[in-house]
């Protein structure tokens, strides 16, 4: 079990969306919350909110997780100001929401810089201290799109497949060398945070647009119970079963559930 009470918990992309809510939920459970984000005004606002929950222990830093050098420097600052995080939530993420030929090259690179390479830079910055202490918890916020390809998500889905693979490889690697360090990968369907504004679901009773507060609570619960994988909603767990079908039939099943038309009205953040 991972008891977050009194432990430093760092959340990337923690000034807004699901990252902010996870940081708040961990703070309510006694964690010392630390957030990284690019949006300086929102960092200040969220730290003030976290301070009210954590008794003034929150810290916030402006950091571009795409930059390995900046990550290393900011990790040193966190260690000096607060200490070594024992819970790390790799949450920062971006989405383009366009068809392959419509995505500018710079947006494709941004997607992989934020959604994939940042996992390496941030985790490498804090894992050595976890290894030295022989305890810690690394959370990777991936997506249901990391389990199945979705139309208009070629870059996003590919990056989240990479995030799922990152967590799985890290999990088995740590099992061999540091079994007391736990990893959790989170694979939710669309969350109503604004990041996927405009998406629709054909079968809301099976594939609902998820409430962010509920997801944040379940992520914190997964950390507390050392759950290795959190998939939301539960029906998404049937994907491995459907994978035994030939690709043509598998695609038809996804079409039946409306997965590949869910992005047709996507607008994203304004």
Secondary structure, 3 states (H helix, E strand, C coil): CCCCCCCEEEEECCCCHHHHHHHHHHHHCCCEEEEEECCHHHHHHHHHHHHHHHCCCCEEEECCCCCHHHHHHHHHHHHHHCCCCCEEEECCCCCCCCCHHHCCHHHHHHHHHHHHHHHHHHHHHHHHHHHHHCCEEEEEECCHHHCCCCCCCHHHHHHHHHHHHHHHHHHHHHHHHCCCEEEEEEEECCECCCCCCCCCCCCCCCCCCECHHHHHHHHHHHHHCCCCEEEECHHHHHHHHHCCCCHHHHHHHHHHCCHHHCCCCCCCCC
